[in-house]
Amino acid sequence: MNSTNLASTFSEVMPKLMQGLAVTMQVTVISLALAMILGILVCLMHISHNKVLRGIAKFFIWIIRGTPMLVQGFYVYFAIPQLVQMLSGTQFRITIMTASILTLTLNAGAYISEIFRGSIESVPVGQMEASRSLGVNYGTSMRKIILPQAVRICLPSLVNQCIITLKDSTILYAIGLAEVMYQAKVYVGRTMQSFATYTWVAVVFLLITSLLMLASRALEKRMRS
């Protein structure tokens, strides 16, 4: 009965799930691209000799790591517009898509910064010292010597964070993002086919994450060779 239910539900629910998956992938890809930039910036602030920059980076990481992403999403979508409106006296709204991208970017950026920081600190200190002794400035040494090695070290962790961000995007259905889980809940609300619908949601995510893990392993082997 269950197998029949799965098969009969497939043709109806899959177009909806694919529609939601398109939104999921769009939000995830944009967020991860921005999070990489944010992560590198926060990481460099964290390891900088400037106490103010270090303090800002540590505070940002503390806030993000210490609060659930669902709370962050609600704060970005509901609280920040109200705060801006209170301070400026003018109407301010943020779209669900923008709020979702901003939430995922801030969340992933904090964790990516820690991934980069750990990888940079694992590169032997002597390499930076040798580069500086040859007259190469700090920025160039970091960009051309330290960061390329750090990327190789942190690649598995980065791919893992990408997978986590992809899965975490489902949380944002709570603020109305029309991603996979949102579409699934709408379908379940109309048909009451919970078992079949959520089974296919799980299959979709398992396929995507499996492909990402295979791509990660292939990339790791290529970088080692």
WONORTA-V972672 format. One line per field, one symbol per residue. psi: psi as a letter, one per 40 degrees, with the letter a starting at -180 (. if undefined). A space follows every 10 residues. Layout:
# WONORTA-V972672
psi: ???
This chain:
# WONORTA-V972672
psi: dddddddddd dddddddddd dddddddddd dddddddddd ddddddeieh dddddddddd dddddeiidd dddddddddd ddddddddei hhihiddddd dddddddddd dddddddddd eehhdddddd dddeehiddd dddedddddd dddedddddd dddddddddd deddeehfad dddddddddd efgddddddd dddddddddd dddddddddd dddd.
